[in-house]
Amino acid sequence: MFVRAHRQAGNEVEVASLDGPNDGPASDAFQDFVGCTVHACGPARPNYFYSPQLDRWLESNRHRFDGVIVNGVWQYHGVAARKALSGHKPYVVFAHGMLDPYFKDRYPLKHLKKLVYWVLQEHRTLNQAQAVCFTSEEEKRVAAVGFPFASFRRVVVPYGTSGPSGDPALLKQTFLSSFPALEGKAYLLFLGRIHPKKGGDLLLEAFAQAAKPELSLVMAGPDDSGWGTELKAQALRLGIAHRIRWTGMLRGDSKWGALYGAEAFVLPSHQENFGIAVADALACGLIPLISNKVNIAPDVASDGAGLMEPDTVEGTVRLIERFQSLTPAERTIMQENALKCYQRRYALGNAAQEVYKALGLE
């Protein structure tokens, strides 16, 4: 995302990856996709991802760059950036939700291990950064709860999305050509990983309780955790399996077509530091029905661009009921507000300018 934003702003961008020369982001296919040079500084050691190759590459190449973006915490690449860049070039760190107290509460034993690493390394990496970047005010507010020595500068740099391109009607038809059983049906759209964190079980229960009989549900996303089997069994128990379409991951025109064709987007997640799919929905003028654990939800709700409730069955029921109670005029206003919210807050071009500010390069 940042590669595209900065290239659109006229900047030269390169990526240093901890993958091996032929793996993942270092592969030729990925370089063609992002449109910039990717330097393979791996393979790195598992778990901590220690890589002396990254140390050497950063020290040898730091003079070529005005600033550096470090993506993520809790692994060696942040330490490598601090050692090579501190006092030489400004760098910012994107936490990507990894400092959210959700993980402390959900995985207390992992938190204890993180706390040791925080004391030894991570707090210094963040404190010496030009800024630590969060994608929403809520993520910024809750960051580093339970971690000592947190004196780093916090800034908000919202993620963006490039939005759809092409005729909405044609995009919808692209989606429906793959899933013709949805032709002429009104549906709510869940778009994200099939994972317990995303609240799919809440959605199924609430859909069974509150959704009108003529409304279908599209569950779109990869099932890497294998949780989909449990959710499908839940749908059978609830008597709604015939109203649900499981599409797997949607990409490109099919994804945008599913968004344009939906009545509303729904995500009752237990934790989202941002929620790219929410921004995608807004870019299509689609009303998002989201939990208060999606960190951009307060901003979306305050813009009158979507509905927000707690991440519970009861909260998700209220989301569906509130949406269904909207008059056609109210729905039109909220759809217009959704598009305005995207253009003002989450359009891709805004991100590059905010990163300039965070790096002190403006």
C-alpha positions as CSV (number, residue, x, y, z in Angstrom):
1,M,0.0,0.0,0.0
2,F,2.7,2.5,0.9
3,V,4.7,1.5,-2.2
4,R,1.8,2.5,-4.4
5,A,1.1,5.7,-2.4
6,H,4.7,6.9,-2.6
7,R,5.1,5.9,-6.2
8,Q,2.0,7.9,-7.1
9,A,3.5,10.8,-5.2
10,G,6.6,10.6,-7.5
11,N,9.0,9.0,-5.0
12,E,11.5,6.2,-5.6
13,V,10.8,3.2,-3.3
14,E,12.7,0.0,-2.5
15,V,11.8,-2.8,-0.1
16,A,14.2,-4.9,2.0
17,S,12.6,-8.2,2.8
18,L,13.7,-11.0,5.2
19,D,12.6,-13.6,2.6
20,G,15.1,-15.7,0.6
21,P,15.8,-14.7,-3.0
22,N,13.0,-16.8,-4.5
23,D,10.5,-16.7,-1.7
24,G,7.3,-14.6,-1.1
25,P,7.9,-10.9,-1.4
26,A,11.4,-11.3,-2.9
27,S,10.1,-13.3,-5.9
28,D,9.9,-11.9,-9.4
29,A,6.1,-12.2,-9.4
30,F,5.8,-10.0,-6.2
31,Q,8.2,-7.4,-7.5
32,D,6.1,-7.1,-10.6
33,F,3.0,-6.7,-8.5
34,V,4.3,-3.9,-6.2
35,G,6.3,-2.3,-9.0
36,C,9.5,-1.7,-7.1
37,T,12.8,-3.4,-6.4
38,V,12.7,-5.9,-3.5
39,H,16.0,-6.8,-1.9
40,A,16.1,-10.4,-0.4
41,C,18.0,-10.1,2.9
42,G,17.1,-13.6,4.0
43,P,16.4,-16.4,4.6
44,A,16.2,-15.4,8.2
45,R,16.2,-17.6,11.2
46,P,12.6,-18.7,12.2
47,N,10.6,-17.0,15.0
48,Y,12.9,-14.0,15.7
49,F,13.9,-13.6,12.0
50,Y,17.5,-12.7,12.8
51,S,19.4,-11.7,9.6
52,P,23.0,-10.3,9.5
53,Q,22.4,-9.8,5.8
54,L,19.8,-7.1,6.7
55,D,22.3,-5.4,8.9
56,R,24.9,-5.2,6.1
57,W,22.3,-4.1,3.5
58,L,21.0,-1.2,5.7
59,E,24.5,0.0,6.6
60,S,25.6,-0.1,3.0
61,N,22.5,1.5,1.5
62,R,21.2,4.0,4.1
63,H,22.9,6.9,2.3
64,R,20.6,6.4,-0.7
65,F,17.4,7.1,1.1
66,D,15.7,10.1,2.8
67,G,13.8,8.0,5.3
68,V,12.8,4.5,6.2
69,I,9.5,2.8,7.1
70,V,9.8,-0.2,9.4
71,N,6.7,-2.4,9.3
72,G,5.8,-4.3,12.5
73,V,7.4,-4.9,15.9
74,W,8.6,-7.9,17.9
75,Q,11.1,-9.2,15.4
76,Y,14.7,-8.5,14.5
77,H,14.2,-6.1,11.6
78,G,13.3,-3.3,14.0
79,V,16.5,-3.8,15.9
80,A,18.5,-3.9,12.7
81,A,16.9,-0.6,11.6
82,R,17.7,1.1,14.9
83,K,21.3,0.0,14.8
84,A,21.9,1.0,11.2
85,L,19.8,4.2,11.1
86,S,19.8,5.9,14.5
87,G,21.8,9.1,14.2
88,H,22.0,8.7,10.4
89,K,18.6,8.6,8.8
90,P,15.1,9.1,10.2
91,Y,12.9,6.1,10.5
92,V,9.3,5.5,11.5
93,V,7.8,2.3,12.8
94,F,4.3,1.1,12.0
95,A,2.9,-1.0,14.9
96,H,0.2,-2.6,12.7
97,G,-1.9,-3.3,15.8
98,M,0.8,-5.4,17.5
99,L,0.7,-3.2,20.6
100,D,-3.0,-3.6,21.1
101,P,-4.0,-4.8,24.7
102,Y,-6.3,-7.4,23.0
103,F,-3.2,-9.6,22.6
104,K,-2.1,-9.1,26.2
105,D,-5.5,-10.3,27.4
106,R,-6.0,-13.0,24.9
107,Y,-2.5,-14.5,25.1
108,P,-1.1,-13.7,28.6
109,L,1.8,-16.2,28.4
110,K,3.0,-14.7,25.0
111,H,2.7,-11.3,26.6
112,L,5.2,-12.2,29.3
113,K,7.7,-13.2,26.7
114,K,7.0,-10.0,24.8
115,L,7.5,-8.0,28.0
116,V,11.0,-9.5,28.4
117,Y,11.9,-8.6,24.8
118,W,10.3,-5.1,25.3
119,V,12.7,-4.4,28.2
120,L,15.7,-5.7,26.4
121,Q,15.2,-4.3,22.9
122,E,11.8,-3.1,21.6
123,H,11.2,0.0,23.7
124,R,14.6,1.4,22.5
125,T,13.7,0.8,18.9
126,L,10.4,2.7,19.3
127,N,11.8,5.4,21.5
128,Q,14.6,6.2,19.0
129,A,12.3,6.3,16.0
130,Q,11.2,9.6,14.5
131,A,7.7,8.5,15.3
132,V,5.6,5.4,15.9
133,C,2.7,5.3,13.5
134,F,-0.8,4.1,14.2
135,T,-3.6,3.8,11.7
136,S,-6.3,5.3,13.9
137,E,-6.8,7.4,17.0
138,E,-8.1,4.4,18.9
139,E,-5.0,2.3,18.1
140,K,-2.8,5.2,19.1
141,R,-4.8,5.6,22.4
142,V,-4.5,2.0,23.6
143,A,-0.9,1.4,22.3
144,A,1.7,0.0,24.7
145,V,-0.8,-0.5,27.6
146,G,1.1,-2.8,30.0
147,F,4.6,-2.0,28.6
148,P,7.0,0.2,30.6
149,F,9.4,2.8,29.3
150,A,7.1,3.8,26.4
151,S,8.2,7.4,25.7
152,F,8.0,7.3,21.9
153,R,6.2,9.9,19.8
154,R,2.8,8.7,18.6
155,V,1.3,9.9,15.3
156,V,-1.7,8.7,13.3
157,V,-1.1,7.8,9.6
158,P,-4.4,6.2,8.4
159,Y,-4.0,3.4,5.9
160,G,-5.5,4.0,2.6
161,T,-6.9,2.0,-0.4
162,S,-6.7,2.9,-4.0
163,G,-10.4,2.2,-4.3
164,P,-12.2,0.5,-7.2
165,S,-11.7,1.2,-10.9
166,G,-14.2,0.4,-13.6
167,D,-18.0,0.5,-14.1
168,P,-19.8,-0.7,-10.9
169,A,-22.4,-2.7,-12.9
170,L,-19.7,-4.6,-14.8
171,L,-17.8,-5.3,-11.6
172,K,-20.9,-6.7,-10.0
173,Q,-21.5,-8.9,-13.1
174,T,-17.9,-10.2,-12.8
175,F,-18.6,-11.3,-9.2
176,L,-22.0,-12.8,-10.1
177,S,-20.6,-14.7,-13.0
178,S,-18.6,-16.7,-10.5
179,F,-21.5,-17.1,-8.1
180,P,-24.7,-17.1,-10.2
181,A,-26.8,-18.4,-7.3
182,L,-26.6,-14.8,-5.9
183,E,-28.2,-13.2,-9.0
184,G,-31.1,-11.0,-7.9
185,K,-30.5,-11.7,-4.1
186,A,-29.9,-9.1,-1.5
187,Y,-27.0,-10.0,0.7
188,L,-24.8,-8.8,3.6
189,L,-21.1,-9.2,2.9
190,F,-18.4,-10.3,5.3
191,L,-14.9,-9.8,3.7
192,G,-11.9,-11.0,5.7
193,R,-10.1,-14.0,7.1
194,I,-12.2,-16.8,8.4
195,H,-10.7,-16.6,11.9
196,P,-12.0,-16.4,15.4
197,K,-10.7,-12.9,15.9
198,K,-13.1,-11.7,13.1
199,G,-16.3,-12.6,15.0
200,G,-17.8,-14.9,12.3
201,D,-19.6,-16.9,15.0
202,L,-21.2,-13.7,16.3
203,L,-22.3,-12.8,12.8
204,L,-24.0,-16.2,12.1
205,E,-25.9,-16.1,15.4
206,A,-27.0,-12.5,14.9
207,F,-27.9,-13.2,11.2
208,A,-30.1,-16.1,12.4
209,Q,-31.8,-14.0,14.9
210,A,-32.3,-10.7,13.1
211,A,-31.9,-10.9,9.3
212,K,-35.1,-10.7,7.3
213,P,-35.9,-14.0,5.4
214,E,-35.1,-12.5,2.0
215,L,-31.6,-11.5,3.0
216,S,-28.6,-13.7,2.3
217,L,-25.1,-13.7,3.7
218,V,-21.8,-13.9,1.8
219,M,-18.8,-15.0,3.7
220,A,-15.8,-14.1,1.6
221,G,-12.2,-14.8,2.7
222,P,-9.5,-17.4,3.2
223,D,-9.8,-20.1,5.8
224,D,-6.2,-20.6,6.7
225,S,-7.1,-21.5,10.3
226,G,-9.6,-24.2,9.3
227,W,-12.3,-22.5,11.4
228,G,-14.7,-22.5,8.5
229,T,-15.7,-26.1,9.2
230,E,-16.9,-25.1,12.7
231,L,-18.8,-22.1,11.3
232,K,-20.5,-24.2,8.7
233,A,-21.6,-26.6,11.4
234,Q,-22.9,-23.7,13.4
235,A,-24.9,-22.4,10.3
236,L,-26.5,-25.9,10.0
237,R,-27.5,-25.9,13.7
238,L,-29.0,-22.4,13.3
239,G,-31.0,-23.4,10.2
240,I,-29.4,-20.7,8.0
241,A,-26.9,-22.8,5.9
242,H,-29.0,-22.4,2.8
243,R,-28.8,-18.6,3.1
244,I,-25.0,-18.4,3.2
245,R,-22.5,-18.5,0.3
246,W,-18.9,-19.2,1.1
247,T,-16.7,-17.8,-1.7
248,G,-13.2,-18.2,-0.4
249,M,-10.8,-15.3,-1.0
250,L,-12.0,-12.6,-3.5
251,R,-9.5,-10.5,-5.4
252,G,-9.6,-7.7,-8.0
253,D,-12.7,-7.1,-9.9
254,S,-14.6,-9.9,-8.1
255,K,-13.9,-8.3,-4.8
256,W,-15.0,-4.9,-5.9
257,G,-18.1,-6.5,-7.6
258,A,-19.1,-8.2,-4.3
259,L,-18.8,-4.9,-2.5
260,Y,-20.8,-3.0,-5.1
261,G,-23.5,-5.7,-5.0
262,A,-23.9,-5.9,-1.3
263,E,-26.6,-4.3,0.8
264,A,-24.1,-3.6,3.6
265,F,-20.6,-4.7,4.8
266,V,-20.5,-6.4,8.2
267,L,-17.5,-7.0,10.4
268,P,-18.1,-7.8,14.1
269,S,-14.4,-8.2,14.8
270,H,-12.8,-8.5,18.3
271,Q,-9.8,-6.6,17.2
272,E,-8.8,-4.6,14.1
273,N,-6.1,-2.0,14.3
274,F,-7.5,-0.5,11.0
275,G,-9.5,-2.7,8.7
276,I,-8.6,-2.3,5.1
277,A,-11.8,-4.1,4.1
278,V,-13.8,-1.3,5.9
279,A,-12.0,1.3,3.8
280,D,-12.7,-0.7,0.6
281,A,-16.4,-0.8,1.5
282,L,-16.5,3.0,2.1
283,A,-14.7,3.5,-1.2
284,C,-17.7,1.8,-2.9
285,G,-20.3,3.9,-0.9
286,L,-21.2,0.8,1.0
287,I,-22.5,1.1,4.6
288,P,-20.2,-0.7,7.1
289,L,-21.8,-2.5,10.1
290,I,-18.8,-2.9,12.4
291,S,-17.9,-3.6,16.0
292,N,-16.4,-1.0,18.4
293,K,-13.2,-3.1,18.4
294,V,-12.5,-2.0,14.8
295,N,-10.3,0.9,15.6
296,I,-11.6,3.2,12.9
297,A,-15.2,2.5,13.9
298,P,-15.6,5.7,16.0
299,D,-14.5,7.9,13.1
300,V,-16.8,6.1,10.7
301,A,-19.7,6.4,13.0
302,S,-19.0,10.0,13.8
303,D,-19.0,10.8,10.1
304,G,-22.5,9.2,9.8
305,A,-20.9,6.7,7.4
306,G,-21.7,3.5,9.2
307,L,-23.0,1.8,12.3
308,M,-21.1,0.7,15.3
309,E,-22.0,-1.7,18.2
310,P,-20.1,-3.9,20.8
311,D,-18.4,-7.1,19.6
312,T,-21.1,-9.4,21.1
313,V,-24.0,-11.3,19.7
314,E,-26.4,-8.7,21.1
315,G,-24.3,-5.9,19.5
316,T,-24.2,-7.6,16.2
317,V,-28.0,-8.2,16.3
318,R,-28.4,-4.5,16.9
319,L,-26.2,-3.7,13.9
320,I,-28.4,-5.8,11.6
321,E,-31.7,-4.5,13.1
322,R,-30.5,-0.8,12.9
323,F,-29.5,-1.2,9.3
324,Q,-32.8,-2.9,8.4
325,S,-34.7,-0.1,10.0
326,L,-33.1,2.6,7.9
327,T,-35.5,4.4,5.5
328,P,-34.5,4.5,1.9
329,A,-33.6,8.2,2.4
330,E,-31.5,7.5,5.5
331,R,-29.7,4.7,3.7
332,T,-28.9,7.0,0.7
333,I,-27.5,9.7,3.1
334,M,-25.3,7.2,4.9
335,Q,-24.1,5.8,1.6
336,E,-23.1,9.3,0.5
337,N,-21.4,9.9,3.8
338,A,-19.5,6.6,3.4
339,L,-17.9,7.8,0.1
340,K,-17.1,11.2,1.6
341,C,-15.5,9.5,4.6
342,Y,-13.3,7.4,2.4
343,Q,-12.3,10.4,0.3
344,R,-11.4,12.5,3.3
345,R,-9.8,9.9,5.5
346,Y,-8.7,6.8,3.7
347,A,-7.9,7.6,0.0
348,L,-4.5,6.2,-0.8
349,G,-2.9,9.5,-1.8
350,N,-3.4,10.9,1.7
351,A,-1.0,8.3,3.2
352,A,2.2,9.5,1.6
353,Q,1.9,13.0,2.8
354,E,1.3,11.9,6.4
355,V,4.4,9.7,6.2
356,Y,6.4,12.7,5.1
357,K,5.3,14.5,8.2
358,A,6.0,11.6,10.5
359,L,9.6,11.3,9.1
360,G,10.1,15.1,9.5
361,L,10.8,15.5,5.8
362,E,8.0,18.0,4.9
